[in-house]
Amino acid sequence: MIVGLGTDIIETVRIGQMIERHGELFLQRVFTEQEIRYCQRRREAIQHYAGRWAAKESVMKTLGTGMTRGVGFQDIEVVNKRNGQPQISLKSGAADAAERLGIDEVFITISHCRSYATATAIAVQHTARTG
């Protein structure tokens, strides 16, 4: 059963400006070490950072939290399967929010180009819960 749906779009130049203006401080506040390593290895790193930003925002929308209520950017991590498919790993406040909502998994899709990055997240509950 679908529990939540979220989508986000961002101009890649905005993320590039934030990285330029705030450098490592911005990267470490928003992205996990694994995400930073992944993006830095890519030819168009800014597009990948922007895609992950959009993914985190869209997941926050599925949780109904935004960047408040105990959920931060570091609580949502985009990891890639061997085939490159992105998937979401929830930690700390995001994992707690998902548990309260009965969310078992969050599916994510990310697209980006020179100008924009977009992501859509779908939060699902695999089994019906009683109570």
Helices and strands as residue ranges (DSSP letters): E 2-11, H 12-30, H 33-40, H 45-63, G 73-75, E 76-80, E 86-90, H 92-101, E 105-112, E 116-124
